[in-house]
Amino acid sequence: MSPWRTLNLVVLGVATAGVIWLARHHQWLYAGLLALAAFIGWPLVFVWFFGQHITLPRLSPDSGQEAPNKEKKK
């Protein structure tokens, strides 16, 4: 398992434990906010990180290949 996947699982596990603990202590607002942050926000941060740090190689103009989304002229 990759380190990033392990980190993701650890963070979600800690957040889940935190939500359960807060809910058992009647802290519903904080439990709800933590659940939203963990289960909606964390994947968004994860996707943003990989979008920023992993890039695809670009085609150079002199390579002779067309970009896949470029329309062909008639």
MOPAC internal coordinates of N, CA, C and O (Angstrom, degrees):
PM7 1SCF
backbone

  N    0.0000 0     0.00 0     0.00 0    0    0    0
  C    1.4467 1     0.00 0     0.00 0    1    0    0
  C    1.5267 1   107.83 1     0.00 0    2    1    0
  O    1.2310 1   121.19 1   -41.45 1    3    2    1
  N    1.3245 1   115.32 1   138.55 1    3    2    1
  C    1.4614 1   118.90 1  -177.69 1    5    3    2
  C    1.5334 1   110.25 1   -72.71 1    6    5    3
  O    1.2310 1   120.50 1   -23.60 1    7    6    5
  N    1.3317 1   116.65 1   156.40 1    7    6    5
  C    1.4704 1   119.53 1   179.28 1    9    7    6
  C    1.5261 1   112.50 1   -61.78 1   10    9    7
  O    1.2310 1   120.02 1   146.05 1   11   10    9
  N    1.3319 1   117.56 1   -33.95 1   11   10    9
  C    1.4648 1   120.19 1  -179.42 1   13   11   10
  C    1.5182 1   111.29 1   -68.13 1   14   13   11
  O    1.2310 1   120.96 1   140.83 1   15   14   13
  N    1.3352 1   115.77 1   -39.17 1   15   14   13
  C    1.4583 1   119.01 1   178.09 1   17   15   14
  C    1.5280 1   110.24 1   -67.67 1   18   17   15
  O    1.2310 1   120.64 1   140.88 1   19   18   17
  N    1.3213 1   116.37 1   -39.12 1   19   18   17
  C    1.4598 1   120.32 1   177.08 1   21   19   18
  C    1.5254 1   110.47 1   -62.17 1   22   21   19
  O    1.2310 1   120.35 1   134.90 1   23   22   21
  N    1.3262 1   116.94 1   -45.10 1   23   22   21
  C    1.4679 1   121.12 1   178.12 1   25   23   22
  C    1.5229 1   110.46 1   -60.56 1   26   25   23
  O    1.2310 1   120.42 1   136.71 1   27   26   25
  N    1.3246 1   116.80 1   -43.29 1   27   26   25
  C    1.4547 1   121.10 1   179.62 1   29   27   26
  C    1.5262 1   110.61 1   -59.47 1   30   29   27
  O    1.2310 1   120.42 1   134.02 1   31   30   29
  N    1.3369 1   116.81 1   -45.98 1   31   30   29
  C    1.4629 1   120.45 1   179.92 1   33   31   30
  C    1.5291 1   111.93 1   -65.64 1   34   33   31
  O    1.2310 1   120.35 1   141.53 1   35   34   33
  N    1.3266 1   116.93 1   -38.47 1   35   34   33
  C    1.4673 1   120.30 1   179.22 1   37   35   34
  C    1.5251 1   110.38 1   -64.96 1   38   37   35
  O    1.2310 1   120.35 1   134.38 1   39   38   37
  N    1.3248 1   116.94 1   -45.62 1   39   38   37
  C    1.4698 1   120.47 1  -179.57 1   41   39   38
  C    1.5231 1   110.56 1   -63.13 1   42   41   39
  O    1.2310 1   120.26 1   136.14 1   43   42   41
  N    1.3311 1   117.11 1   -43.86 1   43   42   41
  C    1.4628 1   119.19 1   178.74 1   45   43   42
  C    1.5305 1   111.40 1   -65.91 1   46   45   43
  O    1.2310 1   120.09 1   144.44 1   47   46   45
  N    1.3292 1   117.43 1   -35.56 1   47   46   45
  C    1.4618 1   120.21 1   177.21 1   49   47   46
  C    1.5166 1   112.30 1   -66.05 1   50   49   47
  O    1.2310 1   120.40 1   136.00 1   51   50   49
  N    1.3238 1   116.84 1   -44.00 1   51   50   49
  C    1.4679 1   120.89 1   178.29 1   53   51   50
  C    1.5241 1   110.07 1   -64.75 1   54   53   51
  O    1.2310 1   120.50 1   138.77 1   55   54   53
  N    1.3279 1   116.65 1   -41.23 1   55   54   53
  C    1.4629 1   119.89 1   178.88 1   57   55   54
  C    1.5269 1   110.99 1   -64.61 1   58   57   55
  O    1.2310 1   120.47 1   139.73 1   59   58   57
  N    1.3202 1   116.70 1   -40.27 1   59   58   57
  C    1.4693 1   120.06 1   177.96 1   61   59   58
  C    1.5258 1   110.78 1   -62.70 1   62   61   59
  O    1.2310 1   120.55 1   135.66 1   63   62   61
  N    1.3265 1   116.55 1   -44.34 1   63   62   61
  C    1.4659 1   120.09 1   177.47 1   65   63   62
  C    1.5272 1   110.58 1   -62.24 1   66   65   63
  O    1.2310 1   120.60 1   140.86 1   67   66   65
  N    1.3244 1   116.46 1   -39.14 1   67   66   65
  C    1.4635 1   120.15 1   178.46 1   69   67   66
  C    1.5175 1   112.42 1   -65.49 1   70   69   67
  O    1.2310 1   120.30 1   139.45 1   71   70   69
  N    1.3249 1   117.03 1   -40.55 1   71   70   69
  C    1.4667 1   120.69 1   178.27 1   73   71   70
  C    1.5270 1   110.03 1   -63.74 1   74   73   71
  O    1.2310 1   120.27 1   135.63 1   75   74   73
  N    1.3267 1   117.08 1   -44.37 1   75   74   73
  C    1.4699 1   120.74 1   179.48 1   77   75   74
  C    1.5267 1   110.41 1   -63.25 1   78   77   75
  O    1.2310 1   120.22 1   135.34 1   79   78   77
  N    1.3244 1   117.18 1   -44.66 1   79   78   77
  C    1.4673 1   120.81 1  -179.27 1   81   79   78
  C    1.5304 1   110.60 1   -62.98 1   82   81   79
  O    1.2310 1   120.55 1   134.67 1   83   82   81
  N    1.3496 1   116.56 1   -45.33 1   83   82   81
  C    1.4657 1   119.78 1   179.86 1   85   83   82
  C    1.5251 1   111.38 1   -64.43 1   86   85   83
  O    1.2310 1   120.22 1   139.89 1   87   86   85
  N    1.3297 1   117.18 1   -40.11 1   87   86   85
  C    1.4635 1   120.18 1  -179.74 1   89   87   86
  C    1.5335 1   111.08 1   -65.77 1   90   89   87
  O    1.2310 1   120.25 1   142.06 1   91   90   89
  N    1.3221 1   117.12 1   -37.94 1   91   90   89
  C    1.4702 1   120.28 1   179.26 1   93   91   90
  C    1.5316 1   111.62 1   -68.81 1   94   93   91
  O    1.2310 1   120.38 1   157.23 1   95   94   93
  N    1.3245 1   116.88 1   -22.77 1   95   94   93
  C    1.4596 1   120.74 1   178.29 1   97   95   94
  C    1.5254 1   111.58 1  -101.18 1   98   97   95
  O    1.2310 1   120.37 1  -160.54 1   99   98   97
  N    1.3256 1   116.89 1    19.46 1   99   98   97
  C    1.4630 1   124.23 1   174.39 1  101   99   98
  C    1.5260 1   113.32 1    59.43 1  102  101   99
  O    1.2310 1   120.77 1  -146.48 1  103  102  101
  N    1.2924 1   116.13 1    33.52 1  103  102  101
  C    1.4653 1   121.27 1   174.41 1  105  103  102
  C    1.5328 1   107.60 1  -101.98 1  106  105  103
  O    1.2310 1   120.67 1  -112.64 1  107  106  105
  N    1.3268 1   116.33 1    67.36 1  107  106  105
  C    1.4635 1   121.50 1  -170.29 1  109  107  106
  C    1.5174 1   112.47 1   -65.67 1  110  109  107
  O    1.2310 1   120.15 1   141.07 1  111  110  109
  N    1.3252 1   117.32 1   -38.93 1  111  110  109
  C    1.4642 1   120.09 1  -179.44 1  113  111  110
  C    1.5236 1   110.31 1   -62.94 1  114  113  111
  O    1.2310 1   120.49 1   131.82 1  115  114  113
  N    1.3210 1   116.66 1   -48.18 1  115  114  113
  C    1.4620 1   120.03 1  -179.26 1  117  115  114
  C    1.5279 1   111.68 1   -68.10 1  118  117  115
  O    1.2310 1   120.44 1   144.19 1  119  118  117
  N    1.3269 1   116.76 1   -35.81 1  119  118  117
  C    1.4661 1   120.01 1   176.95 1  121  119  118
  C    1.5268 1   110.19 1   -63.62 1  122  121  119
  O    1.2310 1   120.49 1   137.07 1  123  122  121
  N    1.3159 1   116.67 1   -42.93 1  123  122  121
  C    1.4672 1   120.46 1   178.66 1  125  123  122
  C    1.5152 1   112.52 1   -65.61 1  126  125  123
  O    1.2310 1   120.46 1   138.03 1  127  126  125
  N    1.3228 1   116.73 1   -41.97 1  127  126  125
  C    1.4679 1   119.90 1   179.12 1  129  127  126
  C    1.5267 1   111.42 1   -65.93 1  130  129  127
  O    1.2310 1   120.46 1   138.89 1  131  130  129
  N    1.3241 1   116.73 1   -41.11 1  131  130  129
  C    1.4590 1   119.84 1   178.10 1  133  131  130
  C    1.5233 1   110.94 1   -65.38 1  134  133  131
  O    1.2310 1   120.42 1   140.51 1  135  134  133
  N    1.3255 1   116.80 1   -39.49 1  135  134  133
  C    1.4645 1   119.89 1   177.89 1  137  135  134
  C    1.5239 1   110.83 1   -63.29 1  138  137  135
  O    1.2310 1   120.14 1   136.70 1  139  138  137
  N    1.3260 1   117.33 1   -43.30 1  139  138  137
  C    1.4696 1   120.15 1   177.45 1  141  139  138
  C    1.5220 1   111.29 1   -62.74 1  142  141  139
  O    1.2310 1   120.70 1   134.67 1  143  142  141
  N    1.3158 1   116.26 1   -45.33 1  143  142  141
  C    1.4658 1   119.55 1  -178.98 1  145  143  142
  C    1.5201 1   111.64 1   -63.84 1  146  145  143
  O    1.2310 1   120.51 1   140.04 1  147  146  145
  N    1.3230 1   116.63 1   -39.96 1  147  146  145
  C    1.4645 1   120.00 1  -175.93 1  149  147  146
  C    1.5158 1   112.27 1   -75.08 1  150  149  147
  O    1.2310 1   120.23 1   133.10 1  151  150  149
  N    1.3055 1   117.17 1   -46.90 1  151  150  149
  C    1.4561 1   120.10 1  -169.84 1  153  151  150
  C    1.5197 1   113.55 1   -92.74 1  154  153  151
  O    1.2310 1   119.83 1   166.30 1  155  154  153
  N    1.3296 1   117.93 1   -13.70 1  155  154  153
  C    1.4657 1   120.98 1   174.00 1  157  155  154
  C    1.5212 1   110.17 1  -112.26 1  158  157  155
  O    1.2310 1   120.21 1   133.66 1  159  158  157
  N    1.3215 1   117.20 1   -46.34 1  159  158  157
  C    1.4621 1   120.90 1  -174.89 1  161  159  158
  C    1.5119 1   114.45 1   -72.58 1  162  161  159
  O    1.2310 1   119.83 1   139.63 1  163  162  161
  N    1.3408 1   117.93 1   -40.37 1  163  162  161
  C    1.4620 1   119.87 1  -175.90 1  165  163  162
  C    1.5214 1   112.54 1   -63.30 1  166  165  163
  O    1.2310 1   118.71 1   133.94 1  167  166  165
  N    1.3345 1   120.07 1   -46.06 1  167  166  165
  C    1.4740 1   118.38 1   176.64 1  169  167  166
  C    1.5280 1   112.79 1   -61.78 1  170  169  167
  O    1.2310 1   120.14 1   145.69 1  171  170  169
  N    1.3297 1   117.34 1   -34.31 1  171  170  169
  C    1.4667 1   119.81 1   177.99 1  173  171  170
  C    1.5252 1   110.92 1   -65.74 1  174  173  171
  O    1.2310 1   120.21 1   138.25 1  175  174  173
  N    1.3252 1   117.21 1   -41.75 1  175  174  173
  C    1.4649 1   120.67 1   176.68 1  177  175  174
  C    1.5216 1   110.05 1   -64.71 1  178  177  175
  O    1.2310 1   120.17 1   140.20 1  179  178  177
  N    1.3173 1   117.29 1   -39.80 1  179  178  177
  C    1.4617 1   122.24 1   179.43 1  181  179  178
  C    1.5308 1   110.69 1   -62.01 1  182  181  179
  O    1.2310 1   120.50 1   133.61 1  183  182  181
  N    1.3330 1   116.66 1   -46.39 1  183  182  181
  C    1.4692 1   121.23 1   178.73 1  185  183  182
  C    1.5230 1   110.28 1   -65.98 1  186  185  183
  O    1.2310 1   119.94 1   139.25 1  187  186  185
  N    1.3341 1   117.72 1   -40.75 1  187  186  185
  C    1.4660 1   120.36 1   179.16 1  189  187  186
  C    1.5293 1   110.08 1   -62.34 1  190  189  187
  O    1.2310 1   120.12 1   137.25 1  191  190  189
  N    1.3309 1   117.37 1   -42.75 1  191  190  189
  C    1.4614 1   120.98 1  -179.45 1  193  191  190
  C    1.5184 1   110.61 1   -59.13 1  194  193  191
  O    1.2310 1   120.46 1   131.51 1  195  194  193
  N    1.3411 1   116.73 1   -48.49 1  195  194  193
  C    1.4542 1   118.91 1  -179.11 1  197  195  194
  C    1.5200 1   111.49 1   -68.75 1  198  197  195
  O    1.2310 1   119.68 1   149.51 1  199  198  197
  N    1.3207 1   118.22 1   -30.49 1  199  198  197
  C    1.4593 1   120.81 1   175.88 1  201  199  198
  C    1.5230 1   111.89 1   -66.61 1  202  201  199
  O    1.2310 1   120.46 1   147.84 1  203  202  201
  N    1.3222 1   116.72 1   -32.16 1  203  202  201
  C    1.4586 1   120.81 1  -179.66 1  205  203  202
  C    1.5239 1   112.56 1   -81.57 1  206  205  203
  O    1.2310 1   119.80 1   146.06 1  207  206  205
  N    1.3144 1   117.98 1   -33.94 1  207  206  205
  C    1.4557 1   120.98 1  -169.33 1  209  207  206
  C    1.5231 1   115.28 1  -108.28 1  210  209  207
  O    1.2310 1   120.09 1   170.04 1  211  210  209
  N    1.3106 1   117.44 1    -9.96 1  211  210  209
  C    1.4615 1   120.35 1   176.37 1  213  211  210
  C    1.5208 1   107.25 1  -120.89 1  214  213  211
  O    1.2310 1   120.68 1   -65.91 1  215  214  213
  N    1.3057 1   116.30 1   114.09 1  215  214  213
  C    1.4616 1   120.37 1  -177.94 1  217  215  214
  C    1.5182 1   109.77 1  -120.32 1  218  217  215
  O    1.2310 1   121.18 1   -28.60 1  219  218  217
  N    1.3040 1   115.35 1   151.40 1  219  218  217
  C    1.4520 1   121.01 1   177.30 1  221  219  218
  C    1.5213 1   109.17 1   -88.06 1  222  221  219
  O    1.2310 1   119.45 1   -33.39 1  223  222  221
  N    1.3141 1   118.66 1   146.61 1  223  222  221
  C    1.4627 1   119.98 1   178.08 1  225  223  222
  C    1.5276 1   110.50 1   -67.17 1  226  225  223
  O    1.2310 1   120.85 1   -40.42 1  227  226  225
  N    1.3035 1   115.97 1   139.58 1  227  226  225
  C    1.4639 1   121.21 1   179.30 1  229  227  226
  C    1.5192 1   109.62 1   -91.04 1  230  229  227
  O    1.2310 1   121.43 1   -29.18 1  231  230  229
  N    1.3182 1   114.87 1   150.82 1  231  230  229
  C    1.4570 1   119.58 1   175.73 1  233  231  230
  C    1.5234 1   108.82 1   -78.93 1  234  233  231
  O    1.2310 1   120.39 1   -46.84 1  235  234  233
  N    1.2985 1   116.87 1   133.16 1  235  234  233
  C    1.4561 1   119.33 1   177.17 1  237  235  234
  C    1.5301 1   108.52 1   -80.59 1  238  237  235
  O    1.2310 1   119.71 1   -29.13 1  239  238  237
  N    1.3241 1   118.15 1   150.87 1  239  238  237
  C    1.4642 1   120.94 1  -177.79 1  241  239  238
  C    1.5317 1   113.27 1   -61.73 1  242  241  239
  O    1.2310 1   119.85 1   153.01 1  243  242  241
  N    1.3125 1   117.90 1   -26.99 1  243  242  241
  C    1.4643 1   120.30 1  -177.18 1  245  243  242
  C    1.5320 1   112.92 1   -93.22 1  246  245  243
  O    1.2310 1   119.89 1  -171.38 1  247  246  245
  N    1.3409 1   117.81 1     8.62 1  247  246  245
  C    1.4633 1   119.60 1  -178.37 1  249  247  246
  C    1.5245 1   112.27 1   -77.88 1  250  249  247
  O    1.2310 1   120.22 1   161.56 1  251  250  249
  N    1.3277 1   117.18 1   -18.44 1  251  250  249
  C    1.4540 1   120.40 1   179.22 1  253  251  250
  C    1.5122 1   113.74 1    85.58 1  254  253  251
  O    1.2310 1   119.65 1   175.62 1  255  254  253
  N    1.3087 1   118.28 1    -4.38 1  255  254  253
  C    1.4589 1   121.05 1   178.05 1  257  255  254
  C    1.5207 1   109.63 1   -97.86 1  258  257  255
  O    1.2310 1   121.62 1   -34.82 1  259  258  257
  N    1.3294 1   114.51 1   145.18 1  259  258  257
  C    1.4581 1   118.54 1   177.09 1  261  259  258
  C    1.5193 1   109.72 1   -88.73 1  262  261  259
  O    1.2310 1   121.44 1   -29.71 1  263  262  261
  N    1.3111 1   114.85 1   150.29 1  263  262  261
  C    1.4570 1   119.17 1   173.84 1  265  263  262
  C    1.5307 1   108.23 1   -68.15 1  266  265  263
  O    1.2310 1   119.40 1   -35.52 1  267  266  265
  N    1.3209 1   118.76 1   144.48 1  267  266  265
  C    1.4633 1   120.47 1  -175.00 1  269  267  266
  C    1.5252 1   114.28 1   -64.36 1  270  269  267
  O    1.2310 1   119.63 1   154.27 1  271  270  269
  N    1.3256 1   118.31 1   -25.73 1  271  270  269
  C    1.4558 1   119.93 1  -177.97 1  273  271  270
  C    1.5288 1   112.82 1   -97.71 1  274  273  271
  O    1.2310 1   120.00 1  -172.53 1  275  274  273
  N    1.2928 1   117.61 1     7.47 1  275  274  273
  C    1.4577 1   121.33 1  -178.57 1  277  275  274
  C    1.5293 1   109.41 1   -86.87 1  278  277  275
  O    1.2310 1   120.57 1   -47.84 1  279  278  277
  N    1.3363 1   116.51 1   132.16 1  279  278  277
  C    1.4615 1   120.14 1  -179.98 1  281  279  278
  C    1.5215 1   109.64 1   -75.59 1  282  281  279
  O    1.2310 1   121.44 1   -36.89 1  283  282  281
  N    1.3228 1   114.84 1   143.11 1  283  282  281
  C    1.4602 1   119.72 1   178.49 1  285  283  282
  C    1.5203 1   109.53 1   -83.77 1  286  285  283
  O    1.2310 1   120.86 1   -40.03 1  287  286  285
  N    1.3132 1   115.96 1   139.97 1  287  286  285
  C    1.4657 1   120.58 1   178.06 1  289  287  286
  C    1.5176 1   109.21 1   -85.31 1  290  289  287
  O    1.2310 1   121.08 1   -34.89 1  291  290  289
  N    1.3310 1   115.53 1   145.11 1  291  290  289
  C    1.4705 1   120.36 1   179.79 1  293  291  290
  C    1.5070 1   111.50 1   -86.08 1  294  293  291
  O    1.2310 1   120.10 1   180.00 1  295  294  293

